[in-house]
Amino acid sequence: MTTLGRGLNHSRKNFNVKAKKKTLDGNTVILLVATRCINKDELLFDYGVKTGEDGEQID
């Protein structure tokens, strides 16, 4: 099975897509939303987990 996620590469500073958790037709899905025009650019995503000052994960 081929997935679109295999085409994403990591960049902590220069990412051009962000993940957004949404509910569509009663199903929870993750949408990848462009942060800027990415017409022919490689898709870059920050794989890192964000944490607050207390060390707890930020959604």
C-alpha distance matrix in Angstrom:
0.0 3.8 6.5 10.1 11.6 10.8 13.4 16.0 18.8 21.6 25.1 27.5 30.2 28.7 25.7 25.2 22.8 23.5 21.6 23.4 22.9 23.8 24.1 23.0 24.1 24.6 21.2 21.0 18.6 18.5 19.3 19.5 22.9 24.5 27.7 29.1 28.5 25.5 25.8 24.7 24.3 21.5 20.0 21.7 21.4 23.8 21.8 25.1 26.4 29.6 32.6 36.1 39.4 39.4 36.1 34.3 30.9 31.2 28.8
3.8 0.0 3.8 6.8 8.7 7.7 9.8 12.7 15.7 18.7 22.1 24.8 27.2 25.4 22.5 21.9 19.7 20.8 19.4 21.5 21.6 22.6 23.4 22.4 24.0 24.8 21.3 20.8 17.8 17.1 17.3 16.9 20.2 21.4 24.6 25.7 25.0 21.9 22.1 20.9 20.6 17.8 16.4 18.4 18.5 21.1 19.6 23.2 24.8 27.9 31.1 34.6 37.9 38.2 35.0 33.4 29.8 29.9 27.5
6.5 3.8 0.0 3.8 5.4 5.8 8.0 10.1 13.4 16.2 19.5 21.9 24.3 22.6 19.4 18.8 16.3 17.1 15.6 17.7 18.0 19.1 20.2 19.5 21.4 22.2 18.6 17.7 14.5 13.4 13.6 13.2 16.6 18.1 21.2 22.7 22.3 19.4 20.1 19.3 18.7 15.9 13.9 15.6 15.3 18.0 16.5 20.1 21.6 24.5 27.8 31.1 34.5 35.0 31.8 30.1 26.5 26.3 23.9
10.1 6.8 3.8 0.0 3.8 5.3 5.7 7.6 11.3 14.2 17.1 19.6 21.6 19.6 16.4 15.3 13.0 14.3 13.4 15.7 16.7 17.9 19.5 18.8 21.2 22.3 18.9 17.6 14.0 12.2 11.5 10.4 13.4 14.5 17.8 19.0 18.5 15.6 16.4 15.8 15.2 12.6 10.5 12.6 12.7 15.8 15.1 18.8 20.6 23.1 26.6 29.8 33.2 34.1 31.1 29.5 25.8 25.1 22.6
11.6 8.7 5.4 3.8 0.0 3.8 5.3 5.4 8.8 11.1 14.3 16.5 19.0 17.4 14.2 13.9 11.5 12.4 11.3 14.1 15.2 17.2 19.2 19.2 21.9 22.4 18.9 16.9 13.4 11.1 11.0 9.5 12.9 14.1 16.8 18.5 18.7 15.9 17.5 16.8 15.3 12.3 9.6 10.6 9.9 12.6 11.5 15.2 17.0 19.7 23.2 26.5 29.8 30.6 27.6 26.1 22.4 22.1 19.9
10.8 7.7 5.8 5.3 3.8 0.0 3.8 5.5 8.0 11.0 14.5 17.3 19.7 18.1 15.5 15.6 14.0 15.3 14.7 17.7 18.9 20.9 22.9 22.8 25.4 25.9 22.3 20.4 17.1 14.8 14.7 13.0 16.1 16.7 19.2 20.5 20.3 17.1 18.3 16.9 15.4 11.9 10.2 11.3 11.4 14.0 12.7 16.4 18.8 21.7 25.2 28.6 31.7 32.6 29.3 28.2 24.7 24.7 22.9
13.4 9.8 8.0 5.7 5.3 3.8 0.0 3.8 6.6 10.2 13.1 16.3 18.1 15.9 13.5 13.1 12.1 14.2 14.5 17.7 19.5 21.4 23.7 23.5 26.2 27.1 23.7 21.8 18.2 15.6 14.6 12.1 14.5 14.4 16.9 17.6 17.1 13.7 14.7 13.1 11.6 8.3 7.1 9.0 10.3 13.5 13.3 17.1 19.7 22.3 25.9 29.2 32.2 33.5 30.4 29.4 25.9 25.4 23.6
16.0 12.7 10.1 7.6 5.4 5.5 3.8 0.0 3.8 6.8 9.7 12.6 14.6 12.7 10.0 10.2 9.2 11.1 11.7 15.3 17.4 19.8 22.5 22.8 25.9 26.5 23.1 20.8 17.2 14.1 13.1 10.3 12.5 12.3 14.3 15.5 15.7 12.6 14.6 13.4 11.1 7.6 5.2 5.7 6.5 9.7 9.8 13.5 16.3 18.7 22.3 25.5 28.6 30.0 27.0 26.1 22.6 22.0 20.5
18.8 15.7 13.4 11.3 8.8 8.0 6.6 3.8 0.0 3.8 6.8 10.1 12.1 10.6 8.8 10.2 10.3 12.2 13.4 17.2 19.5 22.3 25.2 25.9 29.2 29.5 26.1 23.5 20.1 16.7 16.0 12.9 14.6 13.9 15.0 16.0 16.6 13.5 15.9 14.3 11.2 7.7 6.2 4.9 6.1 8.3 8.7 12.1 15.5 17.8 21.3 24.6 27.3 28.9 25.8 25.5 22.3 21.9 21.0
21.6 18.7 16.2 14.2 11.1 11.0 10.2 6.8 3.8 0.0 3.8 6.6 9.2 8.8 7.4 10.0 10.3 11.4 12.9 16.7 19.1 22.2 25.4 26.6 30.0 30.0 26.7 23.7 20.6 17.1 16.6 13.6 15.1 14.4 14.6 16.2 17.5 15.0 17.9 16.7 13.3 10.2 8.5 5.4 5.0 5.5 6.2 9.0 12.5 14.7 18.1 21.3 23.8 25.5 22.5 22.5 19.5 19.3 18.9
25.1 22.1 19.5 17.1 14.3 14.5 13.1 9.7 6.8 3.8 0.0 3.8 5.6 5.4 5.2 8.7 10.1 11.3 13.6 17.2 20.0 23.2 26.7 28.1 31.6 31.7 28.6 25.4 22.5 18.7 17.9 14.6 15.2 13.9 13.2 14.5 16.3 14.3 17.6 16.7 13.0 10.7 9.4 5.7 5.7 5.2 7.7 9.3 12.8 14.0 17.4 20.2 22.4 24.6 22.0 22.3 19.5 18.9 18.9
27.5 24.8 21.9 19.6 16.5 17.3 16.3 12.6 10.1 6.6 3.8 0.0 3.8 6.1 6.3 10.1 11.1 11.2 13.5 16.7 19.5 22.9 26.4 28.3 31.9 31.7 28.8 25.3 22.7 19.0 18.5 15.6 15.9 14.9 13.5 15.4 17.8 16.6 20.1 19.7 16.0 14.1 12.4 8.6 7.3 4.7 7.4 7.3 10.5 11.0 14.2 16.7 18.7 21.2 18.7 19.3 16.8 16.1 16.8
30.2 27.2 24.3 21.6 19.0 19.7 18.1 14.6 12.1 9.2 5.6 3.8 0.0 3.8 6.0 9.4 11.5 12.1 15.2 18.1 21.3 24.4 28.1 29.8 33.6 33.6 30.9 27.5 24.9 21.1 20.0 16.8 16.3 14.6 12.4 13.6 16.2 15.5 19.0 18.8 15.2 14.1 13.0 9.5 9.2 7.6 10.9 10.9 13.6 13.3 16.3 18.2 19.9 22.8 20.9 21.6 19.3 18.0 18.7
28.7 25.4 22.6 19.6 17.4 18.1 15.9 12.7 10.6 8.8 5.4 6.1 3.8 0.0 3.8 6.5 9.5 11.2 14.6 17.7 21.1 23.9 27.5 28.8 32.5 33.0 30.3 27.2 24.2 20.4 18.7 15.2 14.4 12.1 10.2 10.7 12.8 11.8 15.3 15.1 11.4 10.8 10.0 7.1 8.2 8.3 11.9 12.9 15.8 15.9 19.2 21.2 23.3 26.0 24.0 24.4 21.7 20.2 20.2
25.7 22.5 19.4 16.4 14.2 15.5 13.5 10.0 8.8 7.4 5.2 6.3 6.0 3.8 0.0 3.8 5.9 7.7 10.9 14.1 17.5 20.3 23.9 25.1 28.8 29.2 26.5 23.4 20.4 16.6 14.9 11.4 10.9 9.1 8.0 9.4 11.6 10.4 14.1 14.2 10.8 9.6 7.6 4.5 4.8 5.9 9.6 11.3 14.0 14.3 18.0 20.2 22.8 25.3 23.1 22.9 19.8 18.2 17.6
25.2 21.9 18.8 15.3 13.9 15.6 13.1 10.2 10.2 10.0 8.7 10.1 9.4 6.5 3.8 0.0 3.8 7.0 10.5 13.2 16.8 19.0 22.5 23.3 26.9 27.8 25.3 22.6 19.3 15.7 13.3 9.6 8.3 5.7 5.1 6.1 8.1 7.1 10.8 11.7 8.9 8.6 6.4 5.4 6.5 8.8 12.1 14.2 16.5 16.8 20.4 22.5 25.4 27.7 25.7 25.1 21.8 19.8 18.6
22.8 19.7 16.3 13.0 11.5 14.0 12.1 9.2 10.3 10.3 10.1 11.1 11.5 9.5 5.9 3.8 0.0 3.8 6.9 9.7 13.2 15.3 18.8 19.6 23.3 24.0 21.5 18.7 15.5 11.9 9.5 5.9 5.2 4.3 5.4 7.9 9.8 8.9 12.2 13.4 11.1 10.2 6.8 6.2 5.6 8.2 10.8 13.1 14.9 15.5 19.2 21.4 24.7 26.6 24.5 23.4 19.8 17.8 16.0
23.5 20.8 17.1 14.3 12.4 15.3 14.2 11.1 12.2 11.4 11.3 11.2 12.1 11.2 7.7 7.0 3.8 0.0 3.8 6.5 10.1 12.7 16.3 17.7 21.5 21.8 19.3 16.2 13.4 9.7 8.1 5.5 5.3 6.5 6.8 10.3 12.9 12.5 15.9 17.2 14.9 13.7 10.2 8.8 6.5 7.6 9.7 11.4 12.3 12.6 16.2 18.3 21.7 23.4 21.5 20.0 16.5 14.2 12.3
21.6 19.4 15.6 13.4 11.3 14.7 14.5 11.7 13.4 12.9 13.6 13.5 15.2 14.6 10.9 10.5 6.9 3.8 0.0 3.8 6.7 9.6 13.1 14.8 18.5 18.5 15.8 12.6 9.8 6.2 5.6 4.7 6.3 9.1 10.2 13.7 15.9 15.3 18.3 19.6 17.6 16.0 12.2 11.2 8.3 9.2 9.8 11.5 11.6 12.4 15.8 18.2 21.8 22.9 20.8 18.8 15.1 13.1 10.4
23.4 21.5 17.7 15.7 14.1 17.7 17.7 15.3 17.2 16.7 17.2 16.7 18.1 17.7 14.1 13.2 9.7 6.5 3.8 0.0 3.8 6.3 10.0 12.1 15.8 15.7 13.6 10.4 8.3 5.5 5.2 6.4 7.1 10.5 11.6 15.1 17.4 17.5 20.2 22.0 20.4 19.2 15.4 14.8 12.0 12.7 13.2 14.3 13.6 13.8 16.7 18.5 22.3 23.1 21.4 18.9 15.4 12.9 9.6
22.9 21.6 18.0 16.7 15.2 18.9 19.5 17.4 19.5 19.1 20.0 19.5 21.3 21.1 17.5 16.8 13.2 10.1 6.7 3.8 0.0 3.8 7.1 9.9 13.3 12.5 10.4 6.9 5.9 4.6 6.4 9.0 10.5 14.1 15.4 18.9 21.0 20.9 23.5 25.2 23.6 22.2 18.4 17.8 14.9 15.2 14.9 15.8 14.4 14.9 17.3 19.1 22.9 23.1 21.4 18.5 15.0 13.0 9.2
23.8 22.6 19.1 17.9 17.2 20.9 21.4 19.8 22.3 22.2 23.2 22.9 24.4 23.9 20.3 19.0 15.3 12.7 9.6 6.3 3.8 0.0 3.8 6.4 10.0 9.6 8.2 5.7 5.5 6.2 7.2 10.5 11.5 15.3 16.9 20.1 21.9 22.1 24.2 26.3 25.2 24.1 20.4 20.4 17.8 18.6 18.5 19.6 18.2 18.5 20.8 22.3 26.0 26.2 24.8 21.6 18.3 16.2 12.3
24.1 23.4 20.2 19.5 19.2 22.9 23.7 22.5 25.2 25.4 26.7 26.4 28.1 27.5 23.9 22.5 18.8 16.3 13.1 10.0 7.1 3.8 0.0 3.8 6.6 5.8 5.3 4.4 6.0 8.6 9.9 13.6 14.8 18.5 20.4 23.4 24.9 25.1 26.9 29.0 28.2 27.1 23.4 23.7 21.2 22.1 21.6 22.8 21.3 21.7 23.7 25.1 28.8 28.6 27.3 23.9 20.8 18.9 15.1
23.0 22.4 19.5 18.8 19.2 22.8 23.5 22.8 25.9 26.6 28.1 28.3 29.8 28.8 25.1 23.3 19.6 17.7 14.8 12.1 9.9 6.4 3.8 0.0 3.8 5.4 5.3 6.4 6.9 9.8 10.3 14.0 15.2 18.8 21.2 23.8 24.7 24.8 26.1 28.2 28.0 27.0 23.6 24.4 22.4 23.9 23.5 25.2 24.0 24.7 27.0 28.6 32.3 32.2 30.8 27.5 24.2 22.4 18.6
24.1 24.0 21.4 21.2 21.9 25.4 26.2 25.9 29.2 30.0 31.6 31.9 33.6 32.5 28.8 26.9 23.3 21.5 18.5 15.8 13.3 10.0 6.6 3.8 0.0 3.8 5.6 8.5 9.8 13.2 13.9 17.6 18.8 22.4 24.9 27.3 28.1 28.1 29.2 31.2 31.2 30.2 26.9 27.9 26.0 27.5 26.9 28.5 27.3 28.1 30.2 31.7 35.4 35.1 33.6 30.2 27.1 25.5 21.7
24.6 24.8 22.2 22.3 22.4 25.9 27.1 26.5 29.5 30.0 31.7 31.7 33.6 33.0 29.2 27.8 24.0 21.8 18.5 15.7 12.5 9.6 5.8 5.4 3.8 0.0 3.8 6.7 9.4 13.0 14.7 18.5 20.0 23.7 25.9 28.8 29.9 29.8 31.3 33.2 32.8 31.5 28.0 28.6 26.1 27.2 26.2 27.5 25.9 26.6 28.4 29.8 33.5 32.8 31.4 27.8 25.0 23.6 19.9
21.2 21.3 18.6 18.9 18.9 22.3 23.7 23.1 26.1 26.7 28.6 28.8 30.9 30.3 26.5 25.3 21.5 19.3 15.8 13.6 10.4 8.2 5.3 5.3 5.6 3.8 0.0 3.8 6.2 10.0 12.1 15.8 17.9 21.7 24.0 26.9 28.1 27.6 29.1 30.7 30.1 28.5 25.0 25.5 23.1 24.2 23.0 24.5 23.1 24.2 26.2 28.1 31.8 31.1 29.4 26.0 22.9 21.8 18.1
21.0 20.8 17.7 17.6 16.9 20.4 21.8 20.8 23.5 23.7 25.4 25.3 27.5 27.2 23.4 22.6 18.7 16.2 12.6 10.4 6.9 5.7 4.4 6.4 8.5 6.7 3.8 0.0 3.8 7.1 9.8 13.4 15.6 19.4 21.4 24.6 26.1 25.6 27.5 29.1 28.0 26.3 22.7 22.8 20.0 20.8 19.6 20.9 19.3 20.5 22.4 24.4 28.1 27.6 25.7 22.4 19.2 18.1 14.4
18.6 17.8 14.5 14.0 13.4 17.1 18.2 17.2 20.1 20.6 22.5 22.7 24.9 24.2 20.4 19.3 15.5 13.4 9.8 8.3 5.9 5.5 6.0 6.9 9.8 9.4 6.2 3.8 0.0 3.8 6.4 9.9 12.5 16.2 18.5 21.5 22.8 22.0 23.9 25.3 24.3 22.6 19.0 19.4 16.9 18.1 17.1 19.0 18.1 19.4 21.9 24.2 28.0 27.9 25.8 22.8 19.3 18.0 14.4
18.5 17.1 13.4 12.2 11.1 14.8 15.6 14.1 16.7 17.1 18.7 19.0 21.1 20.4 16.6 15.7 11.9 9.7 6.2 5.5 4.6 6.2 8.6 9.8 13.2 13.0 10.0 7.1 3.8 0.0 3.8 6.7 9.5 13.1 15.3 18.4 19.8 19.0 21.2 22.5 21.2 19.4 15.7 15.7 13.2 14.4 13.7 15.7 15.2 16.6 19.5 21.9 25.7 26.0 23.7 21.1 17.4 16.0 12.5
19.3 17.3 13.6 11.5 11.0 14.7 14.6 13.1 16.0 16.6 17.9 18.5 20.0 18.7 14.9 13.3 9.5 8.1 5.6 5.2 6.4 7.2 9.9 10.3 13.9 14.7 12.1 9.8 6.4 3.8 0.0 3.8 6.1 9.8 12.4 15.1 16.4 15.8 17.8 19.5 18.4 17.2 13.6 14.1 12.2 14.2 14.4 16.7 16.7 17.7 20.9 23.2 26.9 27.7 25.7 23.2 19.5 17.6 14.3
19.5 16.9 13.2 10.4 9.5 13.0 12.1 10.3 12.9 13.6 14.6 15.6 16.8 15.2 11.4 9.6 5.9 5.5 4.7 6.4 9.0 10.5 13.6 14.0 17.6 18.5 15.8 13.4 9.9 6.7 3.8 0.0 3.8 6.7 9.5 12.1 13.3 12.4 14.8 16.2 14.8 13.6 9.9 10.5 9.0 11.5 12.4 15.0 15.8 16.9 20.4 22.8 26.4 27.6 25.4 23.5 19.7 17.8 15.0
22.9 20.2 16.6 13.4 12.9 16.1 14.5 12.5 14.6 15.1 15.2 15.9 16.3 14.4 10.9 8.3 5.2 5.3 6.3 7.1 10.5 11.5 14.8 15.2 18.8 20.0 17.9 15.6 12.5 9.5 6.1 3.8 0.0 3.8 6.4 9.1 10.6 10.7 13.3 15.4 14.2 13.9 10.6 11.1 10.2 12.5 14.3 16.5 17.3 17.6 21.1 23.0 26.5 28.1 26.3 24.5 20.9 18.4 15.7
24.5 21.4 18.1 14.5 14.1 16.7 14.4 12.3 13.9 14.4 13.9 14.9 14.6 12.1 9.1 5.7 4.3 6.5 9.1 10.5 14.1 15.3 18.5 18.8 22.4 23.7 21.7 19.4 16.2 13.1 9.8 6.7 3.8 0.0 3.8 5.5 7.0 7.2 10.2 12.5 11.2 11.6 8.9 9.6 9.8 12.5 15.0 17.2 18.7 18.8 22.4 24.2 27.4 29.4 27.7 26.3 22.9 20.3 18.2
27.7 24.6 21.2 17.8 16.8 19.2 16.9 14.3 15.0 14.6 13.2 13.5 12.4 10.2 8.0 5.1 5.4 6.8 10.2 11.6 15.4 16.9 20.4 21.2 24.9 25.9 24.0 21.4 18.5 15.3 12.4 9.5 6.4 3.8 0.0 3.8 7.2 8.5 11.9 14.1 12.3 13.0 10.7 10.2 10.2 11.9 15.1 16.6 18.0 17.5 20.9 22.3 25.3 27.7 26.2 25.2 22.0 19.2 17.6
29.1 25.7 22.7 19.0 18.5 20.5 17.6 15.5 16.0 16.2 14.5 15.4 13.6 10.7 9.4 6.1 7.9 10.3 13.7 15.1 18.9 20.1 23.4 23.8 27.3 28.8 26.9 24.6 21.5 18.4 15.1 12.1 9.1 5.5 3.8 0.0 3.8 6.2 9.3 11.8 10.4 12.2 10.9 11.3 12.4 14.5 17.9 19.6 21.3 20.9 24.3 25.7 28.5 31.0 29.6 28.8 25.6 22.9 21.4
28.5 25.0 22.3 18.5 18.7 20.3 17.1 15.7 16.6 17.5 16.3 17.8 16.2 12.8 11.6 8.1 9.8 12.9 15.9 17.4 21.0 21.9 24.9 24.7 28.1 29.9 28.1 26.1 22.8 19.8 16.4 13.3 10.6 7.0 7.2 3.8 0.0 3.8 5.8 8.9 8.6 11.2 10.8 12.2 14.2 16.9 20.0 22.2 24.2 24.1 27.7 29.2 32.1 34.6 33.0 32.1 28.8 26.3 24.6
25.5 21.9 19.4 15.6 15.9 17.1 13.7 12.6 13.5 15.0 14.3 16.6 15.5 11.8 10.4 7.1 8.9 12.5 15.3 17.5 20.9 22.1 25.1 24.8 28.1 29.8 27.6 25.6 22.0 19.0 15.8 12.4 10.7 7.2 8.5 6.2 3.8 0.0 3.8 5.8 5.1 7.5 7.5 9.7 12.3 15.4 18.3 20.9 23.3 23.8 27.5 29.5 32.4 34.7 32.8 31.9 28.6 26.4 24.7
25.8 22.1 20.1 16.4 17.5 18.3 14.7 14.6 15.9 17.9 17.6 20.1 19.0 15.3 14.1 10.8 12.2 15.9 18.3 20.2 23.5 24.2 26.9 26.1 29.2 31.3 29.1 27.5 23.9 21.2 17.8 14.8 13.3 10.2 11.9 9.3 5.8 3.8 0.0 3.8 5.9 8.9 9.8 12.7 15.5 18.9 21.5 24.3 26.8 27.4 31.1 33.2 36.1 38.4 36.4 35.5 32.1 29.9 28.1
24.7 20.9 19.3 15.8 16.8 16.9 13.1 13.4 14.3 16.7 16.7 19.7 18.8 15.1 14.2 11.7 13.4 17.2 19.6 22.0 25.2 26.3 29.0 28.2 31.2 33.2 30.7 29.1 25.3 22.5 19.5 16.2 15.4 12.5 14.1 11.8 8.9 5.8 3.8 0.0 3.8 6.7 9.0 12.0 15.4 18.8 21.1 24.2 27.0 28.0 31.8 34.1 36.9 39.2 37.0 36.3 32.9 31.1 29.4
24.3 20.6 18.7 15.2 15.3 15.4 11.6 11.1 11.2 13.3 13.0 16.0 15.2 11.4 10.8 8.9 11.1 14.9 17.6 20.4 23.6 25.2 28.2 28.0 31.2 32.8 30.1 28.0 24.3 21.2 18.4 14.8 14.2 11.2 12.3 10.4 8.6 5.1 5.9 3.8 0.0 3.8 6.3 8.7 12.3 15.5 17.9 20.8 23.8 24.8 28.5 30.9 33.6 36.0 33.6 33.2 29.9 28.2 26.9
21.5 17.8 15.9 12.6 12.3 11.9 8.3 7.6 7.7 10.2 10.7 14.1 14.1 10.8 9.6 8.6 10.2 13.7 16.0 19.2 22.2 24.1 27.1 27.0 30.2 31.5 28.5 26.3 22.6 19.4 17.2 13.6 13.9 11.6 13.0 12.2 11.2 7.5 8.9 6.7 3.8 0.0 3.8 6.2 9.9 13.2 15.1 18.3 21.4 22.8 26.6 29.3 32.0 34.1 31.5 31.1 27.7 26.5 25.2
20.0 16.4 13.9 10.5 9.6 10.2 7.1 5.2 6.2 8.5 9.4 12.4 13.0 10.0 7.6 6.4 6.8 10.2 12.2 15.4 18.4 20.4 23.4 23.6 26.9 28.0 25.0 22.7 19.0 15.7 13.6 9.9 10.6 8.9 10.7 10.9 10.8 7.5 9.8 9.0 6.3 3.8 0.0 3.8 6.7 10.4 12.2 15.5 18.3 19.8 23.6 26.4 29.3 31.2 28.6 27.9 24.4 23.1 21.6
21.7 18.4 15.6 12.6 10.6 11.3 9.0 5.7 4.9 5.4 5.7 8.6 9.5 7.1 4.5 5.4 6.2 8.8 11.2 14.8 17.8 20.4 23.7 24.4 27.9 28.6 25.5 22.8 19.4 15.7 14.1 10.5 11.1 9.6 10.2 11.3 12.2 9.7 12.7 12.0 8.7 6.2 3.8 0.0 3.8 6.9 9.3 12.2 15.2 16.6 20.4 23.1 25.9 27.9 25.3 24.9 21.6 20.4 19.4
21.4 18.5 15.3 12.7 9.9 11.4 10.3 6.5 6.1 5.0 5.7 7.3 9.2 8.2 4.8 6.5 5.6 6.5 8.3 12.0 14.9 17.8 21.2 22.4 26.0 26.1 23.1 20.0 16.9 13.2 12.2 9.0 10.2 9.8 10.2 12.4 14.2 12.3 15.5 15.4 12.3 9.9 6.7 3.8 0.0 3.8 6.0 8.9 11.6 13.1 16.9 19.8 22.8 24.6 21.9 21.3 17.9 16.8 15.8
23.8 21.1 18.0 15.8 12.6 14.0 13.5 9.7 8.3 5.5 5.2 4.7 7.6 8.3 5.9 8.8 8.2 7.6 9.2 12.7 15.2 18.6 22.1 23.9 27.5 27.2 24.2 20.8 18.1 14.4 14.2 11.5 12.5 12.5 11.9 14.5 16.9 15.4 18.9 18.8 15.5 13.2 10.4 6.9 3.8 0.0 3.8 5.5 8.4 9.8 13.5 16.4 19.2 21.1 18.4 18.1 14.9 14.1 13.9
21.8 19.6 16.5 15.1 11.5 12.7 13.3 9.8 8.7 6.2 7.7 7.4 10.9 11.9 9.6 12.1 10.8 9.7 9.8 13.2 14.9 18.5 21.6 23.5 26.9 26.2 23.0 19.6 17.1 13.7 14.4 12.4 14.3 15.0 15.1 17.9 20.0 18.3 21.5 21.1 17.9 15.1 12.2 9.3 6.0 3.8 0.0 3.8 6.7 9.5 12.9 16.3 19.2 20.4 17.3 16.8 13.6 13.7 13.4
25.1 23.2 20.1 18.8 15.2 16.4 17.1 13.5 12.1 9.0 9.3 7.3 10.9 12.9 11.3 14.2 13.1 11.4 11.5 14.3 15.8 19.6 22.8 25.2 28.5 27.5 24.5 20.9 19.0 15.7 16.7 15.0 16.5 17.2 16.6 19.6 22.2 20.9 24.3 24.2 20.8 18.3 15.5 12.2 8.9 5.5 3.8 0.0 3.8 6.3 9.4 12.9 15.6 16.8 13.7 13.6 10.8 11.2 11.9
26.4 24.8 21.6 20.6 17.0 18.8 19.7 16.3 15.5 12.5 12.8 10.5 13.6 15.8 14.0 16.5 14.9 12.3 11.6 13.6 14.4 18.2 21.3 24.0 27.3 25.9 23.1 19.3 18.1 15.2 16.7 15.8 17.3 18.7 18.0 21.3 24.2 23.3 26.8 27.0 23.8 21.4 18.3 15.2 11.6 8.4 6.7 3.8 0.0 3.8 6.5 10.1 13.1 13.8 10.7 10.1 7.1 7.9 8.9
29.6 27.9 24.5 23.1 19.7 21.7 22.3 18.7 17.8 14.7 14.0 11.0 13.3 15.9 14.3 16.8 15.5 12.6 12.4 13.8 14.9 18.5 21.7 24.7 28.1 26.6 24.2 20.5 19.4 16.6 17.7 16.9 17.6 18.8 17.5 20.9 24.1 23.8 27.4 28.0 24.8 22.8 19.8 16.6 13.1 9.8 9.5 6.3 3.8 0.0 3.8 6.9 10.1 11.4 9.0 8.5 5.9 5.6 7.7
32.6 31.1 27.8 26.6 23.2 25.2 25.9 22.3 21.3 18.1 17.4 14.2 16.3 19.2 18.0 20.4 19.2 16.2 15.8 16.7 17.3 20.8 23.7 27.0 30.2 28.4 26.2 22.4 21.9 19.5 20.9 20.4 21.1 22.4 20.9 24.3 27.7 27.5 31.1 31.8 28.5 26.6 23.6 20.4 16.9 13.5 12.9 9.4 6.5 3.8 0.0 3.8 6.8 7.7 5.4 5.4 4.4 5.3 8.8
36.1 34.6 31.1 29.8 26.5 28.6 29.2 25.5 24.6 21.3 20.2 16.7 18.2 21.2 20.2 22.5 21.4 18.3 18.2 18.5 19.1 22.3 25.1 28.6 31.7 29.8 28.1 24.4 24.2 21.9 23.2 22.8 23.0 24.2 22.3 25.7 29.2 29.5 33.2 34.1 30.9 29.3 26.4 23.1 19.8 16.4 16.3 12.9 10.1 6.9 3.8 0.0 3.8 5.4 5.3 5.6 6.4 6.3 10.0
39.4 37.9 34.5 33.2 29.8 31.7 32.2 28.6 27.3 23.8 22.4 18.7 19.9 23.3 22.8 25.4 24.7 21.7 21.8 22.3 22.9 26.0 28.8 32.3 35.4 33.5 31.8 28.1 28.0 25.7 26.9 26.4 26.5 27.4 25.3 28.5 32.1 32.4 36.1 36.9 33.6 32.0 29.3 25.9 22.8 19.2 19.2 15.6 13.1 10.1 6.8 3.8 0.0 3.8 5.4 7.5 9.6 10.0 13.8
39.4 38.2 35.0 34.1 30.6 32.6 33.5 30.0 28.9 25.5 24.6 21.2 22.8 26.0 25.3 27.7 26.6 23.4 22.9 23.1 23.1 26.2 28.6 32.2 35.1 32.8 31.1 27.6 27.9 26.0 27.7 27.6 28.1 29.4 27.7 31.0 34.6 34.7 38.4 39.2 36.0 34.1 31.2 27.9 24.6 21.1 20.4 16.8 13.8 11.4 7.7 5.4 3.8 0.0 3.8 5.6 8.8 10.2 13.9
36.1 35.0 31.8 31.1 27.6 29.3 30.4 27.0 25.8 22.5 22.0 18.7 20.9 24.0 23.1 25.7 24.5 21.5 20.8 21.4 21.4 24.8 27.3 30.8 33.6 31.4 29.4 25.7 25.8 23.7 25.7 25.4 26.3 27.7 26.2 29.6 33.0 32.8 36.4 37.0 33.6 31.5 28.6 25.3 21.9 18.4 17.3 13.7 10.7 9.0 5.4 5.3 5.4 3.8 0.0 3.8 6.5 9.0 12.6
34.3 33.4 30.1 29.5 26.1 28.2 29.4 26.1 25.5 22.5 22.3 19.3 21.6 24.4 22.9 25.1 23.4 20.0 18.8 18.9 18.5 21.6 23.9 27.5 30.2 27.8 26.0 22.4 22.8 21.1 23.2 23.5 24.5 26.3 25.2 28.8 32.1 31.9 35.5 36.3 33.2 31.1 27.9 24.9 21.3 18.1 16.8 13.6 10.1 8.5 5.4 5.6 7.5 5.6 3.8 0.0 3.8 6.4 9.6
30.9 29.8 26.5 25.8 22.4 24.7 25.9 22.6 22.3 19.5 19.5 16.8 19.3 21.7 19.8 21.8 19.8 16.5 15.1 15.4 15.0 18.3 20.8 24.2 27.1 25.0 22.9 19.2 19.3 17.4 19.5 19.7 20.9 22.9 22.0 25.6 28.8 28.6 32.1 32.9 29.9 27.7 24.4 21.6 17.9 14.9 13.6 10.8 7.1 5.9 4.4 6.4 9.6 8.8 6.5 3.8 0.0 3.8 6.5
31.2 29.9 26.3 25.1 22.1 24.7 25.4 22.0 21.9 19.3 18.9 16.1 18.0 20.2 18.2 19.8 17.8 14.2 13.1 12.9 13.0 16.2 18.9 22.4 25.5 23.6 21.8 18.1 18.0 16.0 17.6 17.8 18.4 20.3 19.2 22.9 26.3 26.4 29.9 31.1 28.2 26.5 23.1 20.4 16.8 14.1 13.7 11.2 7.9 5.6 5.3 6.3 10.0 10.2 9.0 6.4 3.8 0.0 3.8
28.8 27.5 23.9 22.6 19.9 22.9 23.6 20.5 21.0 18.9 18.9 16.8 18.7 20.2 17.6 18.6 16.0 12.3 10.4 9.6 9.2 12.3 15.1 18.6 21.7 19.9 18.1 14.4 14.4 12.5 14.3 15.0 15.7 18.2 17.6 21.4 24.6 24.7 28.1 29.4 26.9 25.2 21.6 19.4 15.8 13.9 13.4 11.9 8.9 7.7 8.8 10.0 13.8 13.9 12.6 9.6 6.5 3.8 0.0
